[in-house]
Amino acid sequence: MYVEIDIQALLFEFIGGLGIFLLGIKYMGEGLQKSAGDRLRDILDKFTSNPFMGVLAGIIVTVLIQSSSGTTVLTVGLVNAGFMTLRQAIGVIMGANVGTTVTAFIIGIDIGEYALPIIAVGCFLLFFFSNQKVNAIGQTIFGFGALFFGLELMSSGMSPLRSLESFHELTVNMSSNPILGVVIGTVFTLIVQSSSATIGILQGLFSEGAIDLKAALPVLFGDNLGTTITAIIASIGASVAAKRAAYTHVIFNLVGATIFMVFLGLFTQLIIYLQTQLNLNPEMTIAFAHGSFNITNTIIQFPFIGALAWIVTKIIPGEDTIVEFKPKHLNPIFIQQSSTLALDQAKAEVIRMGEYASKGLEETNLYLNTHQQKHSEIAMQVEGAINNLDRKITDYLIDISSGSLSEFESAKHTALMDSVRDIERIGDHFENIIELIDYKISNKVNLTEKAQEDLNDMFDLTISTVKQAVDSLDKMDREAALAVIQKEDQIDKMERNYRKKHIIRMNEGQCTGSAGIVFVDIISNLERIGDHAVNIAEEVLGE
């Protein structure tokens, strides 16, 4: 029977519904994330002591942010930061695949007709309360409602498809040729960038009777394959470890899809059995299929985490450059044994933190000259490591001070406390400079050749001053500390001189006002870094 279909209405409802659905997932994830506070990184850091805990952490975080890709990208960042080994990361990625099935189960709950009142409740909490916690809950509820409203629109847009002859032929082809279904699922998820959305669409098609189960399951496997592209994109230009974590996600889902395609007939019978035994609605049937696929895939591949790690290491060879966030020397045993030994450990960590400060400055200077994003990323990672070490060293020093210290130890303790604060401030200043370079790039601000030369000269002097200050603290070298004070004097003179020269350039119309702001702000941040280097040197001189 031929039915006339309004293609425009179908397309508009489908595209609009998909947009609202994606907005709903994003809002729900962000709301849950805000409700959970900034604990996601801590969950991943603390609960990944072994791969099994990694799987659990992956499930929890993915349920909270409603995105397996988001969890994988977070994991890639943590591997990059040296917080997590590749083996632990593989566990988290497996958990993320299980956690993402929760969205399909939420969709399976048939509350689409209540979508609009749910959105209204979310909006009420968002607009009529100033409390951030209530706002976060409102955002989650709004996202939850928008997710269902988008699905309803997509479903009504897709319902005429079952009477469309060409679509009917496509689903028949997918039933007889499952690989076609996998390809369609993969490509569609690559385009939409959300497996939850494509699985939501699949649930809608299945509930409308536009596709049968035998054709739907291969599409489901393809959806899981397509979602790995986000991690691949996130790992472009990233470290070797980040690339390995991303490729693990691809291999994991590829192996899973292959196994399930081999046993497709058996798997289809299992899902039909579950559907009749548990009296599942069509959406929940797809949710159960999705859950069964990911949970079974994780159980099958979990014992082979070591093999997976070995395979990706062979595929992506090379040494990895990692910015180690975690302290290396702060052993709490020394605090009980000997405060002198404990202070030596703290000092070794402060020196390591100081070395990071000069590395961050070098990367910032490279970013200024090349505009390559990788230098900005490394500098920001270093800044994150400095902040983390600041907290850990300060806590360690506070624990040391709870015991009895001699006069000499007490002076050393104070010097280290002050030095930690100065190094942390150096990190803040090069972060400011990175933001200024970002502004310069995005607003196409051009510095004159002379201004660029002046900045590089001042960077060179500041970097060598910071290095010498840290070295003087390491060796308690008074001569080096005095040299730092002389260099800082040069930095001050340089800043005053360059500022004057830049004003002359502006008056002569050689450079713009915005270029002037960027230039002056960068040199004043470098001058302040010089001040912090002097503070460290003065601790050595006992001033």
N, C-alpha and C positions, 0 to 999 in steps of 0.2 A: 504494500500500500504506500502510495507516494504522499508525503506530508510536506507542505511548504514550510520552510524554516526561515525565520528572520535572522539572517547571518549577523547583521549589525547588532541586534539585541543580544544574541548569543555571545558574540565577541566582547561587547561592552560589559555584560554581566560577569563573564568569566574573568576578564582582565581586571575589572574593578574589584571583584570578589577576591582575586589573588592578591591584589595590592593591599586590601584591608586585612586579609589573612596574614600576610607577611608583617604588616604593621603591628597586628595583634601579637604575633609571636615575639617580635622585637620588644614591644612594650611590656609584655608579660615577663620576658627574661630580664629586662632592665629593672622592673619593679621588684622581682624576686631577689635580684642581685643587691639592690639597695636595702631591701629588708634584711638580707643576710649580712649586710655591712661589707666591709672590705676583707672578708675572711676567706674568699675563694682561694687565693694564693696560699694562705696559711693551711687550708684543708689539703691542698695538693702537696705542699711542702712537708707537713707533719705526718700525713697518713700514707706516704708512699715508701715506707721503710722496706717493703718487699712487694713483688708484683701483685700478690693477692690483695693487699691493702690498696695498691694502685688501682685495681679494678673497682673496688668499692668507692674510692675517692673520685674516680672518673664518673661513676654512676651518679653520686651525690651532686657533683658540680654541674653535670649536664642537666640533671633535673632542675637545678636552681637557675641555670642561664638559658635553658630550653634550646640548646644548640650544641650538637656534637662537634661541629666545626669550631665553635667558640672554645670548647674545652681543649680540642687538639691544638689550636693556635696558642692558647695559654700554656699548654704543655711544652710546645716548641720553644716558647719564651723561657720557660723554667730550665729546660735542657741547656739552652743557650747560656743561661746565667749560672750554670754549674750547680743548680739546686737539686738536680735530678739526673740519674744515670739513664742511658738509653733503655735498659731493661725495665726500670721503674716506669718510664714513659710509655713503653709498649703496654704495660698493665693498665695505665690510665686511658690509653686510646681504646683498648678493648672495653673498658668500663663505659667510656663515652658512647660507644655503639649500643650498649644495653640501655643506658640512660635516655637516649634519644627516642626509644620506643614509647616512653611515657606520653609524649605528645599524641601519638596515634591512639593510645588508650583513652586520653582525655577527649579526643574527637569522637571516639566510639560511644561515649556517654551521650545519649540523644537529648541534648538540651538546646538545640538550635532555635526553637521557637521562643526561648527565654533570652536570646542573645541581646535584644535591644534593652530590656530592663536591666540586664547585667552591665551593659555599657553605661546606662544612666547612673547606676550606683557608683561605678568607677569614676565617672565625671564629677559626681556630687562630692566624693572624697578628695578628688584632685583640686576642685575649684573653691570649695567652701571651708577648707581646713589649711592652716599654715604649718601644722606639725609635719615634719619631714617623714616620720614613720608612717603616719596616716596617708600621706601623699604616695609613699611607696606602695602601700597596700592598695590604694585607689588605682595606681598605675597598673598593678598586677591584675586587678579585677577588670579594668577597662580593656587591657590586652586580651584577657580571657574571653570577654564578651565579643570583642572585635574579631577574634579568631573564629568564633562560631558564626558571627554575622557574615564574615567573608566566605566561610564554607557554604552557608545557605545560598548566598548569591552565586557562587561557583556551581553549586548543585543545580539550581534552577536554570542557569545558563547552559549546563551540560545535558540536562534531561532530554532535549530534542535530538541529541546525537544518536540515540539508540534507533531512531527511525531513519537515520541517514545511511543510505546504501553503501557509500564509500567507507564510512567509519565501521559499518558492520563487517565489510570485507577485510578491513585492517585487523579487527579483533579475531576474525576467523584465522587469518594468516598467523597472528601472534600465538594462537592456540596450537596450530600445527608446527610453527617454527619458533620455539621459545627464545632462541638467541635474538630474534628481532625485538622481542619484548624487553630483553636486557638492554639492548642498544637504545631503544626508545626511552626507557627509564633513566639510563645514564645521561643521554644527551639532554633530556628535559631538566634533570637536576643540575647539570652543568650550567644551563641557561638561567634557571631560577635561583640557583645558589642556596637551596634549602631542601633537604630531603623530607623534612616535616611537611613542607608545602606540597611536594609532588606526591607524597603518600596520602595527604589529605585529599588531593584531586582524585587519586586512585580509589580512595574510600567512597568519594562522591559518585564516580563512574560505576563502581560495583553496586552501590545502593540503588542507583537509577536503573540497574539492569543493562547498562550499555556495554559491559564487559563481563566475561565469565571468569571463574576462579583460575582456570588453567592458563588463561592469558594474563591475568592480573599478577600472579606470583613472580614470573620472570621480570615483569616491570618493577616489582618491589625490590628484587635483587639488584637491578640496574640503578634504582634510586640510591641504594646504599653505596654503590660504586661511585656514582656521580658526586656524592657529598665529599669525597676525598680531595677534590680539586681545590677546595678552599685552603686546606693545609699546604698543598703544593704551592699555591700562589703566595701564601704567607712565608714559605721557606725560600722563595726566590731572593737571591742576594744575601741570604742569612748564612749562619755558620754551618759547618759540616754536620754537627749534631742535630741542628734544626732540620736539615734536609733529610737526614736519616729517620728522624721521628715522623716526618711527613710521608716518606715513602713506605714506612711500616704500615701506616694507615691504608695505603693503596693495596699493598700485598695482602694484608689481613682481610680486607673486603673482597679482593679478587679471588683468594683461595676459598673463602666462604661461599661466594657466588658459584664457583666451579663445582664445589662439593654438592651444593644443593641442586644445581642443574642436573648433575648425574643422577641424583635420587629424586627428581622432580615429581615423578608419578607417586612415589611413596609419601612425599611431603604433602602433595595435594590431597591424598586420601586421609592423611592425619588431620589436616585442617577441616575437611568436610566432616570427619568424625567429631572433632571438637565443636564445630558449628551446630551439629544436631544434638550432641550430648548436653552442651551448655546453653543451648537455645540462643545463640549469639545473633545480634542484628548484623547486617552486611558490613557496617563500619568496624564493629568490634571483631568481626571475622578477620579482616585485613590487619587489625591491630594485633590479634593473636598470632597471625602468620609472621608479622614483623618482629614481634617479641620472641617467638620460637626460633626464628632465623638467627637473630643476633645473640640470644642466650646460648643456643646450641653451638654456634660458630665460636663463641668465646670459650666454651667448655672444651671443644675439640682442639683449639689452637693454644690454649693456656699452657699446657705442658711443653710447648715448643717455643716459648718466649726466647730462650737462649739461641735457638736455631734462627728465629726471625732476626734477632740482633746481629747474628753472624752474617746472614744473607745481605742485610742492608749495609753492613760494614764493607762487604765485598763489592756491592753495587756502587757505593759512594766511598771510595778510599780517601785516605789523607788524614793528616793530623788535625785535631780540632783546637781552635783557639777559643778558650772559654774564659769569661770574666767570672772568677770564683766569688760568689756572694758570701759564702760561709767562711767564718774565721778558721784559721789553721792551727793557731798556737794556744788558744784559751782553754786549757785543760783545768777543770775545777778542782782536780786532786791536789794541784800545787797550792791552792789557797789554804787547805788544811795543813799541808806539810811545811811550807815555808813561804812567808810573804815576800821574801827577796826573790825566790824563784818565780813566784806568781807575777811579780812586777816585771821581771825579765821577759816572761811570756807576753804580758800586755804590751811591753815596749816593742817586741818583735812584730806584733800585730799592728801597732800604731805605725811602724816603719812601712809595713806592707800597704797600709791605708794611704800613707804619704806617697808611695810609689804609684798607686792608682791615681792620685791627684795629678801627678805630672803626666801620666799616660792620658788621662782625660783631657788635659790641656793640649797635649800634642794632637790628639784626634780632633779637638775643636779647631785648632789651627789648620789642620788638613781640610776640614769641612769648609772653612772660610775660603780656602784657595781652590778647592776642586768642586765644591757643591755636591759631592757624592754622598748619597744618603747613608751609605754603610758607615762613614766616619761619624755622622751624627748619632746613629744607632749605638755604635760602640761606646761613644762618649756618654750617652744616656745610661747605658748598662753600667759603665764604670761609676757614674753618679749614684745609681741604685745600690751598687756594691758598697760605695763609701757610706751612704746613709745606713745600710744594714750593719756594717762594721762599727759605725759610730754608736749605734744602739747596743750592740753586743759587747764592745770594749768598755763602754760606760758602765753597763751592768756588772761586768767582771771587776772593774776598778772599785765600784761601790761595795761589792762582796769582799774585796781585799781590805777595804777600809774598816769593815766591821770587826776585824781582828786588831791586835795591838801592833802599831808600827813605830819604829825608831824615828828619830828626828830626820836622819838622812833619807829613810824610806818614805817618810811623810812628804818631804820636799820632792822626791822623785814622783810620787803618786800625784801631787798637785800639778807638776810639770806635764805629766802624761795626760791628765784630765784636760788641761788647757790646750795642749797640742791637738788632741782629738777634735776639740771644738773648732780650732783654727782650720784643720784639714777639711772638716765637714763644710765649713764656710767657703773654702776654695772650690769645692764641688758645686755649691750653690751658684757661685759667680760664673763658672764656665757653663753651667746650665743656662744662666741669663744670656751669656754670649751666644749660645746655640739658638736661643729664641730670637735674638736679634738677627742672626744669619738667616733663620727661617723667614723672618719678616722681610729681610733684604731680598731673598729669592722670590717669595710670593708676590711682592710688590714691585719686582723688577727695578730695585734701587741699584744704581751703578756708582761705584766708588772710583775716583780717579786713580791712575797708576801710582801716583805719589802717595795717596792715602793708603792704598793697599801695601805699598812698600813700608810705610811708617808702622802700620799694624803688624806686619810680619817681624819687623825689628823689635817692636815692643813685646810681641809674643815670645820671640827667642830669648830675650833678656829675662822675661817673667818665668818661663819654663826653667831656665838654668838657675834662677834664684830659688825657686821652689825645690828643685832637686838638691841644691846645695844646703838648703835649710834642713831638709829631711836627713841628708847625709851627716850634717853636723850633729843632729839629735842622735842618730844611730851610733856615731863614734864618740859623742860628747867632745867634739873638736871645736875648741874656742876660736881658733884661727878661721875656720870655715864659717863659724857663726858671725864673726866680725866682717868677713867678706860679704855675707848676706846683707848686713846692714848698709854697707857701701853700695851694693847693687841696688838695694831698694831706694837709696837716695837718687841713683841714676834713673830709676823707673819714675820717681816723682818728677824729676826735672824733665824727663822725656814727655811725660803726660802734659805738663804745662806748655812745653815747647810745641808739641804736636797740636794741642788745642788751639794755640795762637795761629799756627800755620794754616790750620783748617778754616779758621774764621777768615783769614786773608783770601783763601781759595774761594770761599763762599761769596765774599764781597766782590771778588773779581768775576763771579758768575761761572766759575769752573765746575762747581758741583751744586746739587740741589739741597734744599732744606732737609728733606728726609734722609739723604745721604749723610748730611751733617749730624743728624740725631743718632743714626746708627754708629757712625765713626766715634763720636764723643762718648756714647754709652759703652762701646766696647773698650776704649782706652781707660775709662773710669773703673770698669770692672777689673781690668788687668792691674790697675794701680792698687785697688783694694786687695787683690790676690797677693801683691807685693807686701802689703801691710801685714797680712796673715803669716807670710813667710818670715817676716821680721819677728813677729810674736813668738814663733817656734824657735828662732835663733836666740831670742832673749831668754827663753827657758834654759838654753844651754849655758848662757853667760850668767844665769842666776840673777837677772835684773827684774 
